[in-house]
Structures are given as C-alpha cells and as structure tokens.
C-alpha cells in the first residue's frame, strides 16, 4: 500500500500529519486499483500543500469530522470551560462578553485560517465602538485561546502576535479634599447608615467590596481595629482579593467613631447566613455573620454599589456641592490624605492591603496641595534656611 493510503472496511482513506496530529480522512471510494492510484495522488498533494503552507482542510475535506474540532469556536468553548472553575464569577462574566464578540466574527472559522491582517482589520473597523480597554481585553482572550490551540497544534502560528492595542493614560487619582470631606459628612439625611458607611470608607480606605460586607465578628470596638476577610463582587460573596487583602486594620478616630454610631443601629441585629467562595473559586464555605452595615430596606447589606451610588452617594454630592466621583474614590481619598500628611507609605500599604508601596503612588495616591499646609516654611525649617 502506498504511503498515506490505507483501506478499512473495503473503503479507501488517506492519512497525513497536520499540525502535529495524525489525520485520517475517508474519501468514499472502493478499493480498486484506479481509486487507490487516485488516493495516492491526493495524499501526495495534501502533503505538498502542508509543506508549502497552502493546505486548506475545509476545501479538501469539507465533510470531515475533524473540521468541527478545529474551529476557533471549538477552542473558545474549551478555553471558557477551563476558566469556569479557575476564576471568579465576575471575571468569567467578562471573559464571556469578550468570547461572544470573537464567536460572532470567527467562531465557525478554522483556527488555522484566521490571519494577522484579518484581526487587525476587525479591531480597527468593527470594534471601534468599544473602549480601548474592552478591545485589549478581547484580544487578550483571543490570544489565550490560540495559546490553548497550540497545545494540540504545536507548529500552529498565533495570528494575534503583533496585535497591540494602546490604552489611554490612566486618570490621575482624584481624592476629596478636607473641605469636601467636611461638606460630605455634614450632609443631613435619614439614611444614616449610608453616611456612616461613607465616613468609615473615607477614613479607613477599604475597597468598596470589603466595606459593604464587614461583620461585627471582625470588629473590636474596644481597640479600634477591624479585620477584612470577605468581599462582595457583582453580587457574589468571596474571600478577599489576595492573601494580603485579608488584614487587620487600625482605625483612625473618625472611622472608629462611625462604627461606634453604627453599632447602636445594627450591633444587636440577628445574624445572616452567607456562602463565601474561596480564593480558588471552587471551595465554598458557610458563614454566619452580623453585617455592620445593613442599609437596604430588608435589613440586608449591599452586595453591589449600584443602589448606594445612584440613590445616595451621587445625590449627596450634588446636594453638598461636591463634584461627583464614585464611591471607590473614598479609598483614593484615604490614601492621598495619608500621603499628604507624611505618613509612611509602607504603613499605608498595610492598611489598604497592598503589597507594593509603588502601586500606592502610581494608582491610588496623590499629593493634595489644598491640604498640605505651608510646605515652603516646613522645607525651610527642615533645611535650616529660616
């Protein structure tokens, strides 16, 4: 029997190595001498096309069952299934959004038939309605799908190589000044719990997701310390972002006082049961906690910031004449106020659960000139120039 040709059940099929995989394709012909000669020529032609890089599987074998397994949509589904138990639900939701864009454009295409120029055209012409960040995230997902594809097709080319999406410069931190903080905390409202929550966040610097699910079991009012051990992200309750994020924090006086006021409102309320997803995104543990902040009409804590931001935070800023920034800005404010006061950046990083002081300067902190005092006099005194 000629190389690349074999007979099974009286029918001819050709076989060849493609992208590191042995492929067998029936050609639907009986094993006659004439048909075997044709099959030998076909096998030689396929090997030659593979060698020079012009082989098109779908054109040569349009009925092949291997085609479905070689589509980009097939590998996209495999990739999402792998991620399902490895990332948080909120992250998986973002991945699926990106995957849907890829599926619409390339899902039924053979993975090896998508090229670099086609992806570049897609980015510039069809994804231009998206933000640069969303485009970059979509290409990152596509790149990971091709990385998975290459585990089965080791010689395959990744067409996302060279595709780069530039992001605009990040916005500088925009913290509240002391004058703005005074206006915020003097706001007259019946929603006292929300105001307590705001003051607590401004003067202790947690992530919103950590603050909204703080429990009395993690608060020591006698020493003014709290532990952040869980977070709420898009309605899902989970362990804190990193091991370092699970931390014990020393409260500054305003945050401590806010919790003392809050204890009178919720300290004696009945506990609730929550299911907390572990950092491995698989382990789930049952916890019974007494939430510190229970501002919802049903006496439950927030698990997203939507209601707080739209129904309280934004109207409060409008009423007090403070330019709008989201609730997450409370964290930036705490960090920036501490930096402006000259507190050690390492202490600040510990308070807010960051391992890198550099990140504090780069992403969260900003010198607040309005609150810095007369720095020239301080500098002259320190340098002996008075």
N, C-alpha and C positions, 0 to 999 in steps of 0.2 A: 504493500500500500504506500502511495506517495506521501511525502511529508506534508502534514497539515490536513490530511483527509482520512476519514475513518467511516466505517459502516456500522450502524446499530439498528437492529430490527429490520434489516433489508433496506434501510434508507441511508442516504449519504449525509454526512455533516462535515463541516470544516472546523478546524481548531487553530488558534493562534494566541500569541501572548500580547496582551494590550494593557499598558499602564501597570505592569507588574502582575497581571491576573491572567490565568489561562481561560480563554473563552471558547465555547463550543457552540456552533450555530448550525442547525439543520437547514438544508436547502430544498427539502421536499421532493427529491428525485430518487428514483430506484437505482440500485447499484449495478447499472450497466456499464460496459467499457466506455461508451461515449460520454455518459454522465460523469463517470469517475475522472475522465480527462478534463471535462469542463470544471469539475470541482477542484482539480489540481491547479488549473489556471487561476481560478478565483482565489484560492489560498495564497498563491504566489503574488497576486495583485494586492491582496489585503496586506501581506507582509511588507510589500514595497511601499504602499501608501502610509503604513505605520512608520516605516523607516524615514520617509521624507517629510512626514508631518502633515499629510493631506487626508488622512483617513477620517471618514465621516460615518460613524456607526449607524446613525439613523437612516442614512441614504443606502448603505449597503445591506442592512438587515432591519428593515422597518418594522417587522413583526417580532423582533427579538424581545424576549422577556428581560434581557439584561438592560434594555433601554430605560425601563421604569426605575431600575436600581441605580442608574447613572444620571438621573435628572438632578438638577440643583434642588428642586423641591423635596426630593427624597432625602438628600443630605441635610437640608434645612430642618426637616421633621426629626431626623435623627439627633441633630445638634440640640434642638429645643427639648427633646426628651431627656437628653443627658443633663441639661441645665435644670430640669424641673425639680430635682431633689438636691441641687448643689447651690442654689442661690435663693435669696428671699423672694417671697411672692411679688413684692413691689418691683424688684429687679426683673423678674420673669415677665411681668406685665409690659415693662419697657422693651424687653427683648422681642416679645410677640408683636408689638407695634412695628418694630423695625423689620421683623421677619415677614409681616404681611406686605410691606412695600416691596421687598425682594421677591416674594412669591408671585405677586401680580406681574412683575416685569420679567422674571427669569425662571419661575417655578417649573415650567414644563420643558425648559431647555436642557440639553445635555450639558453637564457641568463643564466638560472639556471644550465646549463650543462657544462659551462666553469669553470675549476678549477684553483687553485693557481699554481700547478705544471706545468700545460699546459702553463700558461702565462710566468712563469719563463723560460721554455724551449724555448718559442717563442722569448723572449728577448735575451737569450744567444746564440741561434743558428741561428735565422733567421733575427734578427735586428742588428747583429753585424757589418753590413756595415755602420750603421748610427753613428753619433757622440753621445756621452753620453747625450748631451743636447737634441738632437732630440728624443732619446729613452725616456728620462724623460718626455718630453712634450707629447709624445704619451701615456705613461702610465697615465699621469695626465688627459688626455681626457677620457681614458677608465674608470678611477676612477670616473669621474664626470658622465659618462653615467650610471654606476652602482648605483651611488647616486640617479639619476633620476629613475632608475628601482625600487629602494627600496621604492620610494614614493607610488608605486602601489602594491608592494610586500614587506610589511614591515618586514616580517620574513626572507626575502631572504639574503643569505650570499654574501658579496662582495669579490670575489676572488682576487682583487687587493691588499687587506690588506696584508702587509708583503712584497710586491714587492717594493724594493728600488733600485734606480739607482744612483750610486755615480758619482758626477761630478768632473772633474779635478779642481785643484785650478785655480781661475781666474788669468789671466795675470795681472801683475802689470801695472799701468799707465806708458806710455812711451812717455812723453812730449818732444817737441822740446826744445833744449837749446837756449840761446840767440844767440850763434854763428850760429846755424842752422836757427833761425828766420831771422837773417841778410842775410844769403845766399838766403833764400826763397824770401824775399821781395826785393832783388836786381836783381831778375830774369828779364831778358829782354824779353818781349813778346808783341805781338799785341793784345792779349786777356786781355786788361787792366781791364775790368770789373771783370774777374775771379781773377786777382791779388788783386784788391780792396776788393773783397769778402773774399779772404783768409786772408788779413790783418785785416779786420773787425772781422772775427771769432777768430783769434788768440788773439786779444786784447779786446774782449768783452765776449767771452765764450758762445755764444748761441748753442743750438742744431742745427745741420745742417738743420733740417726740419723747424726751426724757422727763420734762417738767410736767406734762399733762398726765403721766401715769405714776408720779411719785406717790408712795404709800406711807401711811403713818408708821408702819412697821420699820421703815427705813429712815425715820426722823428721830433725832434725840434733841428735844427742845431744851433739856437741861444744859447741854453743852453747845448747842447751836451748830450741830453737824447733821448732814444727811448723806445717804448713800444712793447713787443712781444705779439701778440694777436691771431695769427693763425700759422698753421704748414702744411707742405706737407709731407705725408707719403705714399710711394709707389704710387705716382701719385694722391692721394686723398687729398683734402684740408679740413682741420678740425680745430676746436678750439684747443688751446694748450693742452698739455698732462694733466695738472691739473690746478685747480684754481690758485695755487701759481705760476705756469708757466706763467700765464698772469701777466706780471710785467713791471714796469718801471725801466730802467737801466741807470745809469750814465756812460757815455763813457770815457774811458781813451783816452789820446790825440791821439795815433796812430789810434784807431778805429774812432774817431771823424774826423780826417783828411782824412781817407779813404772815409767816407761818403761825406765830402765836395767835394772831387775829383769826386765822383760818381754822385753827384747832377748835375754837369756840363754836364754829359752824359745822364742822364735819368730823371732829375727833371722836364723837360718840356714836357715829352712824354705823349701821350694820356693814359687815364686810361683804365683798362680792367675790365670785369665783372667776378667774381668768385662765386661759390656756396660753402659755408662753412658749413660743417657738425658739429652740436653741440656736446658737450661733452656727451650727452645722446645717440649719434649715431642714432638719429631719426630726430631731428629738423634740417632743412636746411635753411640757410638764404642767401640772395643775397647780395653781397658786390661789390662795385665799388672802385677799388684801383689803385694806381700808384706804381707798384713794384719798389723797389730801384735797384735791380739787374735784368737786362734783357739781359743776355749774349747769349741766343740762337739765331740762325740765323734769326728766325722770330720775334725777339724782345720780346719774352716772357720769363718769369722766369723759372728756373728749378723747377720741382716737384719731382724729384728723384736725387740722387747724382751720378748715373751711368755715364752720359756723362762727368760731371765735374771731377769725379775721374779718368776715363780712358783716356780722351782726354786732360786734363790739369794738374790735381794735380800730378798724377804719373809721366808723362814726365817732369814736372817742378822739382820734387825732384831728378829724375835721372840726369837732366841737371846741377843741382846745387850741386850734390854730397852729398845729404842728404838721409839717409836711409829711405826707404818707411814706412810710417804709413798713414792710411786713413784720409780723411777729418775730421772725428769725433775726431781725435787727437788734433785738434785746440782747442776744448773745454777743454780737459785734460791739454793742454799747458797753457791756461789762468789760470785755477785753480791752477796748480802747480807753475806757476810763481808768482802768488799772495801769495801762502803759503810760498814760499821760501823768498819772500820779507818781510814776517812777518805781512801781513795784517790780520785783524780779520776774523776768519773762518765764523762768523755769517754774516758779510758783503759779503763775497764771496758767501755764500749760497743764499743770497737775489739776488745777481747779476745774478746767473745762474739758479734761480728758483727752489731751493731745500729747503725742509722744515727741513731736518736733516743735521746738520753740520757733524754728524758721517759719513754719506754717502759720504761727500766730502773727508774725509780722506781715507775711505775704498775703494771707487770705482773710484775716479777721480783724487785725488791729490797725488803728490809725491814730496819729497824734491829733488831739483836739485842741487847736490853738485857743479857742474861746475859754477853755477850762484849765489852761496850763499856767496861768498866773504870769508874773513878770519874769520871764526866763532870762532876760538880759541881766537883771540885777542878780539873779541866782548864779549865772555864769561868772559875772564879775567877782562875786563873793568867793566862789569856788576857786577861781584863778588868782585870787589875791590882787585884783585890779581896782579895788574900791579906793 
